[in-house]
Amino acid sequence: EVFAQMYGRYYNYVSSAGLNYTPSFLTQGLAAMPSLHIGNAAVFTYFIWRDKRRWLPLYLMVCGFIATEALYTRFHYFIDLIVGVEVAAIAIILAQCLYVWYDRTRHHRHS
């Protein structure tokens, strides 16, 4: 039902050459779960924190801007941001585990 309403409003907008614009018609009743924008920003911020700490304040400001913009424009709910950060944390942990496993198996083959 939500997608049908969104499509109807989108079709109305396009067919009117942009004159029949309904504010936030693409997000009414639906948010993008999780926020991969904030997830990507969290991954980059993690690596900056780990490797180049002098740049951390800049990246934290960018993350804050992305989070504020996502909430202000109503493309995301707050919970979407939290889950986006959690997805980023899981991705970082999995990547580190895979790297350790790969390094051990590679090292073991050459021994």
MOPAC internal coordinates of N, CA, C and O (Angstrom, degrees):
PM7 1SCF
backbone

  N    0.0000 0     0.00 0     0.00 0    0    0    0
  C    1.4480 1     0.00 0     0.00 0    1    0    0
  C    1.5270 1   111.10 1     0.00 0    2    1    0
  O    1.2310 1   120.50 1   136.71 1    3    2    1
  N    1.3320 1   116.65 1   -43.29 1    3    2    1
  C    1.4599 1   120.36 1  -178.90 1    5    3    2
  C    1.5213 1   110.52 1   -63.29 1    6    5    3
  O    1.2310 1   120.80 1   136.74 1    7    6    5
  N    1.3438 1   116.08 1   -43.26 1    7    6    5
  C    1.4549 1   119.25 1  -179.61 1    9    7    6
  C    1.5242 1   111.72 1   -65.01 1   10    9    7
  O    1.2310 1   120.47 1   143.78 1   11   10    9
  N    1.3152 1   116.71 1   -36.22 1   11   10    9
  C    1.4661 1   120.07 1   178.35 1   13   11   10
  C    1.5265 1   110.45 1   -64.46 1   14   13   11
  O    1.2310 1   120.44 1   138.51 1   15   14   13
  N    1.3395 1   116.77 1   -41.49 1   15   14   13
  C    1.4623 1   120.29 1   177.71 1   17   15   14
  C    1.5287 1   110.70 1   -65.13 1   18   17   15
  O    1.2310 1   120.83 1   136.90 1   19   18   17
  N    1.3150 1   116.03 1   -43.10 1   19   18   17
  C    1.4592 1   120.04 1   179.72 1   21   19   18
  C    1.5249 1   110.46 1   -62.89 1   22   21   19
  O    1.2310 1   120.60 1   136.92 1   23   22   21
  N    1.3329 1   116.46 1   -43.08 1   23   22   21
  C    1.4595 1   119.96 1   179.40 1   25   23   22
  C    1.5264 1   110.96 1   -64.35 1   26   25   23
  O    1.2310 1   120.50 1   137.96 1   27   26   25
  N    1.3211 1   116.66 1   -42.04 1   27   26   25
  C    1.4610 1   120.67 1   178.85 1   29   27   26
  C    1.5151 1   111.61 1   -60.27 1   30   29   27
  O    1.2310 1   120.67 1   136.27 1   31   30   29
  N    1.3135 1   116.32 1   -43.73 1   31   30   29
  C    1.4675 1   119.71 1   178.93 1   33   31   30
  C    1.5263 1   111.08 1   -69.18 1   34   33   31
  O    1.2310 1   120.80 1   142.55 1   35   34   33
  N    1.3248 1   116.08 1   -37.45 1   35   34   33
  C    1.4643 1   119.35 1   177.50 1   37   35   34
  C    1.5320 1   110.37 1   -63.94 1   38   37   35
  O    1.2310 1   120.25 1   134.58 1   39   38   37
  N    1.3316 1   117.13 1   -45.42 1   39   38   37
  C    1.4629 1   121.29 1   179.57 1   41   39   38
  C    1.5340 1   110.22 1   -61.43 1   42   41   39
  O    1.2310 1   120.42 1   137.76 1   43   42   41
  N    1.3156 1   116.79 1   -42.24 1   43   42   41
  C    1.4585 1   121.72 1   177.82 1   45   43   42
  C    1.5315 1   110.39 1   -61.59 1   46   45   43
  O    1.2310 1   120.32 1   138.06 1   47   46   45
  N    1.3032 1   117.00 1   -41.94 1   47   46   45
  C    1.4670 1   121.90 1   179.01 1   49   47   46
  C    1.5266 1   111.46 1   -64.31 1   50   49   47
  O    1.2310 1   120.32 1   131.89 1   51   50   49
  N    1.3328 1   116.99 1   -48.11 1   51   50   49
  C    1.4646 1   120.89 1  -177.53 1   53   51   50
  C    1.5275 1   110.64 1   -67.79 1   54   53   51
  O    1.2310 1   120.04 1   135.83 1   55   54   53
  N    1.3126 1   117.53 1   -44.17 1   55   54   53
  C    1.4666 1   120.08 1  -176.75 1   57   55   54
  C    1.5257 1   112.35 1   -68.25 1   58   57   55
  O    1.2310 1   120.12 1   159.31 1   59   58   57
  N    1.3297 1   117.38 1   -20.69 1   59   58   57
  C    1.4678 1   120.09 1   178.34 1   61   59   58
  C    1.5246 1   111.98 1   -94.57 1   62   61   59
  O    1.2310 1   120.32 1  -169.00 1   63   62   61
  N    1.3262 1   116.99 1    11.00 1   63   62   61
  C    1.4740 1   122.42 1  -178.16 1   65   63   62
  C    1.5262 1   111.06 1    58.02 1   66   65   63
  O    1.2310 1   120.49 1  -145.96 1   67   66   65
  N    1.3184 1   116.67 1    34.04 1   67   66   65
  C    1.4590 1   121.32 1   175.78 1   69   67   66
  C    1.5113 1   115.14 1    87.61 1   70   69   67
  O    1.2310 1   119.81 1  -177.49 1   71   70   69
  N    1.3322 1   117.97 1     2.51 1   71   70   69
  C    1.4631 1   119.63 1  -178.01 1   73   71   70
  C    1.5238 1   112.37 1   -78.06 1   74   73   71
  O    1.2310 1   119.87 1   147.23 1   75   74   73
  N    1.3197 1   117.86 1   -32.77 1   75   74   73
  C    1.4716 1   121.37 1  -179.79 1   77   75   74
  C    1.5251 1   110.21 1   -95.70 1   78   77   75
  O    1.2310 1   120.60 1  -112.04 1   79   78   77
  N    1.2988 1   116.46 1    67.96 1   79   78   77
  C    1.4583 1   120.81 1  -178.92 1   81   79   78
  C    1.5217 1   110.08 1   -91.15 1   82   81   79
  O    1.2310 1   120.93 1   -51.77 1   83   82   81
  N    1.3237 1   115.83 1   128.23 1   83   82   81
  C    1.4524 1   122.12 1   174.68 1   85   83   82
  C    1.5270 1   107.25 1  -106.18 1   86   85   83
  O    1.2310 1   119.64 1   -62.86 1   87   86   85
  N    1.3190 1   118.29 1   117.14 1   87   86   85
  C    1.4684 1   119.32 1  -178.55 1   89   87   86
  C    1.5243 1   111.81 1   -54.79 1   90   89   87
  O    1.2310 1   121.41 1   -45.95 1   91   90   89
  N    1.2996 1   114.91 1   134.05 1   91   90   89
  C    1.4706 1   124.95 1   178.04 1   93   91   90
  C    1.5239 1   113.32 1    57.74 1   94   93   91
  O    1.2310 1   119.74 1  -148.44 1   95   94   93
  N    1.3406 1   118.10 1    31.56 1   95   94   93
  C    1.4630 1   119.54 1  -177.84 1   97   95   94
  C    1.5207 1   112.03 1   -66.30 1   98   97   95
  O    1.2310 1   119.80 1   157.17 1   99   98   97
  N    1.3088 1   117.98 1   -22.83 1   99   98   97
  C    1.4616 1   119.46 1   179.95 1  101   99   98
  C    1.5230 1   112.93 1   -81.80 1  102  101   99
  O    1.2310 1   120.00 1   168.44 1  103  102  101
  N    1.3194 1   117.60 1   -11.56 1  103  102  101
  C    1.4580 1   118.86 1  -175.48 1  105  103  102
  C    1.5255 1   113.50 1  -119.19 1  106  105  103
  O    1.2310 1   119.63 1   179.04 1  107  106  105
  N    1.3116 1   118.31 1    -0.96 1  107  106  105
  C    1.4516 1   119.06 1  -177.95 1  109  107  106
  C    1.5208 1   110.57 1   -64.86 1  110  109  107
  O    1.2310 1   121.10 1   -57.14 1  111  110  109
  N    1.3120 1   115.50 1   122.86 1  111  110  109
  C    1.4469 1   121.00 1   177.61 1  113  111  110
  C    1.5171 1   113.95 1    75.56 1  114  113  111
  O    1.2310 1   120.02 1  -173.94 1  115  114  113
  N    1.2852 1   117.57 1     6.06 1  115  114  113
  C    1.4570 1   119.29 1  -175.93 1  117  115  114
  C    1.5174 1   108.81 1  -151.52 1  118  117  115
  O    1.2310 1   120.77 1   -46.30 1  119  118  117
  N    1.3101 1   116.13 1   133.70 1  119  118  117
  C    1.4589 1   120.30 1   174.15 1  121  119  118
  C    1.5234 1   107.78 1  -125.78 1  122  121  119
  O    1.2310 1   121.05 1   -18.97 1  123  122  121
  N    1.2856 1   115.59 1   161.03 1  123  122  121
  C    1.4612 1   120.41 1  -178.86 1  125  123  122
  C    1.5217 1   108.69 1   -88.59 1  126  125  123
  O    1.2310 1   120.72 1   -70.38 1  127  126  125
  N    1.2958 1   116.22 1   109.62 1  127  126  125
  C    1.4598 1   122.50 1  -177.40 1  129  127  126
  C    1.5044 1   108.56 1  -111.18 1  130  129  127
  O    1.2310 1   118.08 1   -55.17 1  131  130  129
  N    1.2781 1   121.27 1   124.83 1  131  130  129
  C    1.4651 1   128.84 1    -7.57 1  133  131  130
  C    1.5203 1   110.31 1   -87.06 1  134  133  131
  O    1.2310 1   120.89 1    -5.84 1  135  134  133
  N    1.3077 1   115.90 1   174.16 1  135  134  133
  C    1.4588 1   120.44 1   176.64 1  137  135  134
  C    1.5201 1   108.57 1   -81.57 1  138  137  135
  O    1.2310 1   120.69 1   -76.39 1  139  138  137
  N    1.3147 1   116.29 1   103.61 1  139  138  137
  C    1.4611 1   119.43 1   178.63 1  141  139  138
  C    1.5187 1   111.44 1   -77.96 1  142  141  139
  O    1.2310 1   120.10 1   161.47 1  143  142  141
  N    1.3332 1   117.41 1   -18.53 1  143  142  141
  C    1.4665 1   119.21 1   173.56 1  145  143  142
  C    1.5228 1   109.63 1   -62.90 1  146  145  143
  O    1.2310 1   120.54 1   130.77 1  147  146  145
  N    1.3170 1   116.57 1   -49.23 1  147  146  145
  C    1.4634 1   119.60 1  -179.63 1  149  147  146
  C    1.5273 1   109.85 1   -71.74 1  150  149  147
  O    1.2310 1   120.17 1   149.71 1  151  150  149
  N    1.3391 1   117.28 1   -30.29 1  151  150  149
  C    1.4653 1   120.17 1   175.98 1  153  151  150
  C    1.5153 1   111.58 1   -63.32 1  154  153  151
  O    1.2310 1   120.60 1   133.61 1  155  154  153
  N    1.3393 1   116.46 1   -46.39 1  155  154  153
  C    1.4726 1   119.94 1   176.72 1  157  155  154
  C    1.5167 1   111.18 1   -62.00 1  158  157  155
  O    1.2310 1   120.46 1   137.09 1  159  158  157
  N    1.3174 1   116.72 1   -42.91 1  159  158  157
  C    1.4616 1   120.27 1   179.29 1  161  159  158
  C    1.5317 1   110.33 1   -62.57 1  162  161  159
  O    1.2310 1   120.30 1   143.04 1  163  162  161
  N    1.3206 1   117.04 1   -36.96 1  163  162  161
  C    1.4722 1   120.67 1   178.75 1  165  163  162
  C    1.5234 1   111.19 1   -66.99 1  166  165  163
  O    1.2310 1   120.23 1   140.26 1  167  166  165
  N    1.3208 1   117.16 1   -39.74 1  167  166  165
  C    1.4714 1   119.86 1   178.02 1  169  167  166
  C    1.5288 1   110.14 1   -63.75 1  170  169  167
  O    1.2310 1   120.30 1   132.79 1  171  170  169
  N    1.3217 1   117.03 1   -47.21 1  171  170  169
  C    1.4636 1   119.65 1   178.94 1  173  171  170
  C    1.5324 1   110.66 1   -61.76 1  174  173  171
  O    1.2310 1   120.43 1   138.72 1  175  174  173
  N    1.3227 1   116.78 1   -41.28 1  175  174  173
  C    1.4611 1   120.26 1  -179.80 1  177  175  174
  C    1.5205 1   110.91 1   -65.05 1  178  177  175
  O    1.2310 1   120.20 1   142.38 1  179  178  177
  N    1.3256 1   117.22 1   -37.62 1  179  178  177
  C    1.4639 1   119.81 1   176.61 1  181  179  178
  C    1.5291 1   110.86 1   -59.86 1  182  181  179
  O    1.2310 1   120.32 1   133.13 1  183  182  181
  N    1.3319 1   116.99 1   -46.87 1  183  182  181
  C    1.4608 1   119.37 1  -178.30 1  185  183  182
  C    1.5263 1   111.75 1   -69.31 1  186  185  183
  O    1.2310 1   120.19 1   147.51 1  187  186  185
  N    1.3163 1   117.24 1   -32.49 1  187  186  185
  C    1.4643 1   119.61 1   173.73 1  189  187  186
  C    1.5247 1   109.62 1   -65.49 1  190  189  187
  O    1.2310 1   120.47 1   136.24 1  191  190  189
  N    1.3251 1   116.70 1   -43.76 1  191  190  189
  C    1.4671 1   120.76 1   178.29 1  193  191  190
  C    1.5266 1   110.32 1   -60.18 1  194  193  191
  O    1.2310 1   120.51 1   140.73 1  195  194  193
  N    1.3150 1   116.63 1   -39.27 1  195  194  193
  C    1.4588 1   120.66 1  -177.13 1  197  195  194
  C    1.5285 1   112.35 1   -75.01 1  198  197  195
  O    1.2310 1   119.98 1   141.99 1  199  198  197
  N    1.3233 1   117.65 1   -38.01 1  199  198  197
  C    1.4619 1   119.83 1  -169.25 1  201  199  198
  C    1.5310 1   115.41 1  -113.81 1  202  201  199
  O    1.2310 1   119.30 1   147.12 1  203  202  201
  N    1.2873 1   118.95 1   -32.88 1  203  202  201
  C    1.4778 1   122.02 1  -173.61 1  205  203  202
  C    1.5218 1   110.31 1  -135.40 1  206  205  203
  O    1.2310 1   120.26 1  -112.40 1  207  206  205
  N    1.3099 1   117.10 1    67.60 1  207  206  205
  C    1.4676 1   120.64 1  -171.56 1  209  207  206
  C    1.5176 1   114.80 1   -61.20 1  210  209  207
  O    1.2310 1   119.75 1   157.34 1  211  210  209
  N    1.3067 1   118.08 1   -22.66 1  211  210  209
  C    1.4665 1   118.31 1  -179.38 1  213  211  210
  C    1.5304 1   111.37 1   -66.17 1  214  213  211
  O    1.2310 1   119.69 1   157.68 1  215  214  213
  N    1.3280 1   118.20 1   -22.32 1  215  214  213
  C    1.4557 1   122.70 1   178.38 1  217  215  214
  C    1.5243 1   112.88 1   -88.81 1  218  217  215
  O    1.2310 1   120.17 1   175.44 1  219  218  217
  N    1.3340 1   117.28 1    -4.56 1  219  218  217
  C    1.4712 1   120.94 1  -174.46 1  221  219  218
  C    1.5295 1   113.60 1   -57.64 1  222  221  219
  O    1.2310 1   118.58 1   135.57 1  223  222  221
  N    1.3356 1   120.31 1   -44.43 1  223  222  221
  C    1.4768 1   118.22 1   179.57 1  225  223  222
  C    1.5310 1   113.11 1   -57.14 1  226  225  223
  O    1.2310 1   120.45 1   140.14 1  227  226  225
  N    1.3188 1   116.74 1   -39.86 1  227  226  225
  C    1.4637 1   120.14 1   178.31 1  229  227  226
  C    1.5258 1   111.11 1   -62.93 1  230  229  227
  O    1.2310 1   120.36 1   134.41 1  231  230  229
  N    1.3134 1   116.91 1   -45.59 1  231  230  229
  C    1.4622 1   120.43 1  -178.95 1  233  231  230
  C    1.5268 1   111.62 1   -67.49 1  234  233  231
  O    1.2310 1   120.17 1   144.77 1  235  234  233
  N    1.3197 1   117.28 1   -35.23 1  235  234  233
  C    1.4662 1   119.36 1   176.44 1  237  235  234
  C    1.5337 1   110.77 1   -65.35 1  238  237  235
  O    1.2310 1   120.75 1   142.57 1  239  238  237
  N    1.3351 1   116.17 1   -37.43 1  239  238  237
  C    1.4665 1   119.04 1   176.48 1  241  239  238
  C    1.5263 1   110.54 1   -65.57 1  242  241  239
  O    1.2310 1   119.91 1   139.46 1  243  242  241
  N    1.3294 1   117.77 1   -40.54 1  243  242  241
  C    1.4646 1   121.12 1   178.29 1  245  243  242
  C    1.5277 1   109.86 1   -63.23 1  246  245  243
  O    1.2310 1   120.47 1   135.70 1  247  246  245
  N    1.3400 1   116.71 1   -44.30 1  247  246  245
  C    1.4778 1   119.89 1   177.45 1  249  247  246
  C    1.5229 1   111.00 1   -60.44 1  250  249  247
  O    1.2310 1   120.66 1   137.02 1  251  250  249
  N    1.3129 1   116.34 1   -42.98 1  251  250  249
  C    1.4634 1   120.08 1   178.19 1  253  251  250
  C    1.5157 1   111.59 1   -62.13 1  254  253  251
  O    1.2310 1   120.51 1   138.91 1  255  254  253
  N    1.3262 1   116.63 1   -41.09 1  255  254  253
  C    1.4622 1   120.46 1   177.82 1  257  255  254
  C    1.5257 1   111.12 1   -63.59 1  258  257  255
  O    1.2310 1   120.55 1   134.24 1  259  258  257
  N    1.3276 1   116.55 1   -45.76 1  259  258  257
  C    1.4677 1   120.47 1  -179.18 1  261  259  258
  C    1.5247 1   110.25 1   -60.89 1  262  261  259
  O    1.2310 1   120.62 1   135.82 1  263  262  261
  N    1.3309 1   116.42 1   -44.18 1  263  262  261
  C    1.4701 1   120.38 1  -179.64 1  265  263  262
  C    1.5289 1   110.53 1   -64.32 1  266  265  263
  O    1.2310 1   120.53 1   134.25 1  267  266  265
  N    1.3196 1   116.59 1   -45.75 1  267  266  265
  C    1.4650 1   120.67 1  -179.47 1  269  267  266
  C    1.5255 1   110.97 1   -63.23 1  270  269  267
  O    1.2310 1   120.73 1   135.33 1  271  270  269
  N    1.3242 1   116.20 1   -44.67 1  271  270  269
  C    1.4642 1   120.78 1   179.70 1  273  271  270
  C    1.5204 1   111.52 1   -62.36 1  274  273  271
  O    1.2310 1   120.37 1   138.35 1  275  274  273
  N    1.3310 1   116.89 1   -41.65 1  275  274  273
  C    1.4672 1   120.51 1  -178.94 1  277  275  274
  C    1.5239 1   111.18 1   -64.42 1  278  277  275
  O    1.2310 1   120.58 1   141.49 1  279  278  277
  N    1.3183 1   116.50 1   -38.51 1  279  278  277
  C    1.4664 1   120.10 1   178.78 1  281  279  278
  C    1.5300 1   111.38 1   -75.43 1  282  281  279
  O    1.2310 1   120.71 1   137.58 1  283  282  281
  N    1.3132 1   116.25 1   -42.42 1  283  282  281
  C    1.4666 1   120.51 1  -176.93 1  285  283  282
  C    1.5255 1   111.79 1   -64.11 1  286  285  283
  O    1.2310 1   120.56 1   137.79 1  287  286  285
  N    1.3239 1   116.54 1   -42.21 1  287  286  285
  C    1.4628 1   119.65 1  -179.69 1  289  287  286
  C    1.5249 1   112.63 1   -80.85 1  290  289  287
  O    1.2310 1   120.80 1   177.05 1  291  290  289
  N    1.3177 1   116.08 1    -2.95 1  291  290  289
  C    1.4672 1   124.08 1   178.29 1  293  291  290
  C    1.5208 1   113.26 1    63.01 1  294  293  291
  O    1.2310 1   120.92 1  -151.97 1  295  294  293
  N    1.3346 1   115.84 1    28.03 1  295  294  293
  C    1.4540 1   118.68 1   172.22 1  297  295  294
  C    1.5200 1   110.62 1   -79.87 1  298  297  295
  O    1.2310 1   120.40 1   161.46 1  299  298  297
  N    1.3339 1   116.84 1   -18.54 1  299  298  297
  C    1.4684 1   121.24 1   179.18 1  301  299  298
  C    1.5145 1   110.30 1  -140.95 1  302  301  299
  O    1.2310 1   122.02 1   -28.91 1  303  302  301
  N    1.3347 1   113.73 1   151.09 1  303  302  301
  C    1.4530 1   120.76 1   166.77 1  305  303  302
  C    1.5191 1   107.37 1   -90.89 1  306  305  303
  O    1.2310 1   120.79 1   -14.22 1  307  306  305
  N    1.3347 1   116.10 1   165.78 1  307  306  305
  C    1.4641 1   120.30 1  -178.76 1  309  307  306
  C    1.5274 1   111.35 1   -59.68 1  310  309  307
  O    1.2310 1   120.46 1   141.72 1  311  310  309
  N    1.3115 1   116.73 1   -38.28 1  311  310  309
  C    1.4723 1   120.65 1  -179.36 1  313  311  310
  C    1.5375 1   110.80 1   -62.82 1  314  313  311
  O    1.2310 1   119.92 1   148.29 1  315  314  313
  N    1.3262 1   117.75 1   -31.71 1  315  314  313
  C    1.4654 1   121.34 1   177.32 1  317  315  314
  C    1.5230 1   110.86 1   -61.62 1  318  317  315
  O    1.2310 1   120.96 1   141.30 1  319  318  317
  N    1.3328 1   115.77 1   -38.70 1  319  318  317
  C    1.4626 1   120.33 1   179.20 1  321  319  318
  C    1.5201 1   111.11 1   -67.42 1  322  321  319
  O    1.2310 1   121.00 1   137.09 1  323  322  321
  N    1.3220 1   115.70 1   -42.91 1  323  322  321
  C    1.4739 1   120.14 1   179.80 1  325  323  322
  C    1.5256 1   109.82 1   -61.29 1  326  325  323
  O    1.2310 1   120.43 1   132.79 1  327  326  325
  N    1.3165 1   116.78 1   -47.21 1  327  326  325
  C    1.4643 1   120.53 1  -179.52 1  329  327  326
  C    1.5303 1   110.46 1   -66.19 1  330  329  327
  O    1.2310 1   119.59 1   145.44 1  331  330  329
  N    1.3293 1   118.39 1   -34.56 1  331  330  329
  C    1.4573 1   121.19 1   175.90 1  333  331  330
  C    1.5194 1   112.09 1   -61.00 1  334  333  331
  O    1.2310 1   120.61 1   138.43 1  335  334  333
  N    1.3340 1   116.44 1   -41.57 1  335  334  333
  C    1.4685 1   120.63 1   177.25 1  337  335  334
  C    1.5313 1   110.08 1   -67.87 1  338  337  335
  O    1.2310 1   120.28 1   141.27 1  339  338  337
  N    1.3181 1   117.07 1   -38.73 1  339  338  337
  C    1.4741 1   120.14 1   177.80 1  341  339  338
  C    1.5280 1   111.07 1   -64.22 1  342  341  339
  O    1.2310 1   120.05 1   138.05 1  343  342  341
  N    1.3119 1   117.51 1   -41.95 1  343  342  341
  C    1.4671 1   120.91 1   177.30 1  345  343  342
  C    1.5256 1   109.90 1   -61.64 1  346  345  343
  O    1.2310 1   120.28 1   139.21 1  347  346  345
  N    1.3222 1   117.08 1   -40.79 1  347  346  345
  C    1.4643 1   121.16 1   177.66 1  349  347  346
  C    1.5245 1   110.60 1   -62.69 1  350  349  347
  O    1.2310 1   120.22 1   137.28 1  351  350  349
  N    1.3286 1   117.19 1   -42.72 1  351  350  349
  C    1.4639 1   120.45 1   179.48 1  353  351  350
  C    1.5267 1   111.12 1   -63.45 1  354  353  351
  O    1.2310 1   120.39 1   137.83 1  355  354  353
  N    1.3080 1   116.87 1   -42.17 1  355  354  353
  C    1.4697 1   120.46 1   177.98 1  357  355  354
  C    1.5250 1   110.21 1   -63.77 1  358  357  355
  O    1.2310 1   120.08 1   138.46 1  359  358  357
  N    1.3281 1   117.44 1   -41.54 1  359  358  357
  C    1.4658 1   121.02 1   179.34 1  361  359  358
  C    1.5253 1   111.11 1   -63.20 1  362  361  359
  O    1.2310 1   120.27 1   138.85 1  363  362  361
  N    1.3178 1   117.09 1   -41.15 1  363  362  361
  C    1.4694 1   120.82 1   178.55 1  365  363  362
  C    1.5200 1   110.46 1   -63.99 1  366  365  363
  O    1.2310 1   120.39 1   134.12 1  367  366  365
  N    1.3225 1   116.85 1   -45.88 1  367  366  365
  C    1.4722 1   120.82 1  -179.67 1  369  367  366
  C    1.5212 1   110.52 1   -62.67 1  370  369  367
  O    1.2310 1   120.38 1   133.61 1  371  370  369
  N    1.3263 1   116.89 1   -46.39 1  371  370  369
  C    1.4715 1   120.13 1   179.11 1  373  371  370
  C    1.5237 1   111.55 1   -62.16 1  374  373  371
  O    1.2310 1   120.28 1   138.01 1  375  374  373
  N    1.3180 1   117.07 1   -41.99 1  375  374  373
  C    1.4657 1   120.49 1   179.53 1  377  375  374
  C    1.5241 1   110.70 1   -62.90 1  378  377  375
  O    1.2310 1   120.16 1   139.39 1  379  378  377
  N    1.3180 1   117.30 1   -40.61 1  379  378  377
  C    1.4614 1   120.26 1   179.09 1  381  379  378
  C    1.5309 1   110.73 1   -67.46 1  382  381  379
  O    1.2310 1   120.04 1   138.45 1  383  382  381
  N    1.3197 1   117.53 1   -41.55 1  383  382  381
  C    1.4717 1   120.87 1   177.88 1  385  383  382
  C    1.5235 1   110.88 1   -63.14 1  386  385  383
  O    1.2310 1   120.24 1   136.17 1  387  386  385
  N    1.3237 1   117.14 1   -43.83 1  387  386  385
  C    1.4551 1   120.44 1   178.32 1  389  387  386
  C    1.5265 1   111.61 1   -64.29 1  390  389  387
  O    1.2310 1   120.50 1   142.11 1  391  390  389
  N    1.3204 1   116.65 1   -37.89 1  391  390  389
  C    1.4556 1   120.03 1   178.71 1  393  391  390
  C    1.5282 1   110.63 1   -64.43 1  394  393  391
  O    1.2310 1   120.21 1   135.49 1  395  394  393
  N    1.3237 1   117.21 1   -44.51 1  395  394  393
  C    1.4734 1   121.16 1   178.49 1  397  395  394
  C    1.5211 1   109.71 1   -62.54 1  398  397  395
  O    1.2310 1   120.08 1   134.35 1  399  398  397
  N    1.3318 1   117.45 1   -45.65 1  399  398  397
  C    1.4614 1   121.20 1   179.51 1  401  399  398
  C    1.5237 1   110.53 1   -60.99 1  402  401  399
  O    1.2310 1   120.35 1   133.48 1  403  402  401
  N    1.3238 1   116.93 1   -46.52 1  403  402  401
  C    1.4664 1   121.17 1  -179.98 1  405  403  402
  C    1.5231 1   110.67 1   -62.36 1  406  405  403
  O    1.2310 1   120.27 1   136.73 1  407  406  405
  N    1.3078 1   117.10 1   -43.27 1  407  406  405
  C    1.4583 1   121.34 1  -179.46 1  409  407  406
  C    1.5279 1   110.77 1   -63.50 1  410  409  407
  O    1.2310 1   120.23 1   139.19 1  411  410  409
  N    1.3227 1   117.17 1   -40.81 1  411  410  409
  C    1.4741 1   120.43 1   178.82 1  413  411  410
  C    1.5261 1   111.33 1   -66.34 1  414  413  411
  O    1.2310 1   120.36 1   135.79 1  415  414  413
  N    1.3325 1   116.91 1   -44.21 1  415  414  413
  C    1.4648 1   119.00 1  -178.50 1  417  415  414
  C    1.5281 1   110.86 1   -68.69 1  418  417  415
  O    1.2310 1   120.25 1   144.08 1  419  418  417
  N    1.3126 1   117.12 1   -35.92 1  419  418  417
  C    1.4539 1   120.93 1   177.83 1  421  419  418
  C    1.5321 1   110.62 1   -67.71 1  422  421  419
  O    1.2310 1   121.06 1   138.21 1  423  422  421
  N    1.3073 1   115.59 1   -41.79 1  423  422  421
  C    1.4652 1   121.84 1   179.80 1  425  423  422
  C    1.5309 1   109.76 1   -67.86 1  426  425  423
  O    1.2310 1   120.64 1   143.07 1  427  426  425
  N    1.3200 1   116.38 1   -36.93 1  427  426  425
  C    1.4601 1   121.42 1  -176.98 1  429  427  426
  C    1.5422 1   110.61 1   -68.86 1  430  429  427
  O    1.2310 1   120.58 1   143.80 1  431  430  429
  N    1.3387 1   116.50 1   -36.20 1  431  430  429
  C    1.4692 1   120.69 1   179.87 1  433  431  430
  C    1.5202 1   111.95 1   -66.39 1  434  433  431
  O    1.2310 1   120.40 1   145.49 1  435  434  433
  N    1.3126 1   116.83 1   -34.51 1  435  434  433
  C    1.4703 1   120.91 1  -176.08 1  437  435  434
  C    1.5126 1   112.64 1   -86.75 1  438  437  435
  O    1.2310 1   119.61 1   175.81 1  439  438  437
  N    1.3048 1   118.36 1    -4.19 1  439  438  437
  C    1.4795 1   120.63 1  -179.22 1  441  439  438
  C    1.5034 1   112.20 1   -85.60 1  442  441  439
  O    1.2310 1   120.10 1   180.00 1  443  442  441

